[in-house]
Amino acid sequence: MDDNKLALLLQGDGMTPTGQQVLRQSLAKVIEQKTQLAGLENQISTRQLQVDSINKGQSRLRENMKALKGSSEEKALLQRYTRQLDQQEDRLGALQNEIADLNTRKGKADEELTQTTQSIVLDESF
């Protein structure tokens, strides 16, 4: 159920005030769960953008490392690049763990949302 369908339902055209109240109460949890799900999706997207940025930076560093010839200044630069790559690898590992955790949480939230929407029963007398 997308947000447009929810909005139409919440208008409650043709429903009694009691029916509208029951509907709003029933759908409040759905809306809350959809908001939480969207938040998790946003967090996953943000983490993935960070991963992509790090990967791009690492490619640039590796290309720079290939161009170094071996002078003492270049060796110092190589060590600096190596430290940066090491730090980035640590961050990539942490981001991948965060993404996996967020995907697990998103899956559970999605299941809960499905169960909630399937459990909503409206009485036609409203």
N, C-alpha and C positions, 0 to 999 in steps of 0.2 A: 504494500500500500504506500503510494507516494504522498508527498506533502500536499499536493493539490487535492487528492481524494480525501485526505484527512480534513482539509479546510472545508470542503463541501459538506462532509458529514457533520462537522461542528456547527455549520450554519443551521442545520436541523430544520430545514424548510418542511412544513407540514407536520411537524412533531409537536406534541404537547410540551409545556414547560417542564413537566416531570420527565418526559422522555428525553428532552434536551439535556437535563441535568444528569440523568443516568448515562447518557452517551458521553458527555464531557468527562464524567468520572472514569468511565471505562477507557476512554482514549487518552486520558492524562498520562497513564503509565506508558502507553505506546509512544507518546511524544517524548517523554523523558528518556526512554530507552533509545529512540532514534537519535536524540541529541547526544547521548553517551556514545553511541556507535559512530556518529559523525566525528566526534572528538577523537576517538581511537584511530579512525581512518586518517584524520589530519595529522596525528602524531606519527603514524606510519609513513605518511608522505613526507613529512619533515625529515625524519631519520633517513629515508631513502635519498632525498636530495643531498643530505650531508655525505652519504656514502658515495654518491655520484661525484660530488665535488672533490672528495678525497682521492677517488680513483683518477680523476682528471689531473689533479695536482701530482699524484705519484707518477703518472705517465710523463709529465713535464720534467720531474726530477730525474727520472731514469734516462730520458733523452739527454739531459744536461750532464749526467754522469758519464754517458758514453762518449761525450765530446771532450772530456778531460784527458790530458796527455800524461800527466805524472809529475809536474813540477811541485815544489814544496807548497806553493800557494794553492795549487790545484788539489793536492792531497788533503790540505785543511778543509777545502771546500767539499771534497768527497766525504770526509768524515761528518761534516755538517749535514750534507744531504742524507747520509746514512742514518744519522740521528733523527732527522725529520721523518724519514721513511719508517723507522722503528716506532716513533710516536704515532704516526698515522696508522700503522698496522694495529697498534694497541687500540686506538680509537675505532678502527673498522671492526675489530672483534667485539668491542662493547656495543657498537651500533647494531651489529648483526644479532647479538643476544637480545637487545632491546626490541628490535623488529620482530624477532621470533616470539618474544613474550607478548608484544602488542597484538600480533596475529592470533595468538592463542586466546587472548582476552577478547579480541574482536569476534572470533568464532563462537565463543561462549555467549557474548552479548547478542550476536545474530540469532543464535538458537533460542535465547530467552525472548527476544523480540518476536520470533516466529510463534513460539508457544503462547505468548501473551495475545497476539493478534488472533490466533486460532481459538483462544478460549473466550473471546468476547462474544456474548450472545445478546441479541437485542430482542426484546419482546415487542411484537407488532402492535400491541395495544397502546404503545406510547405514540 
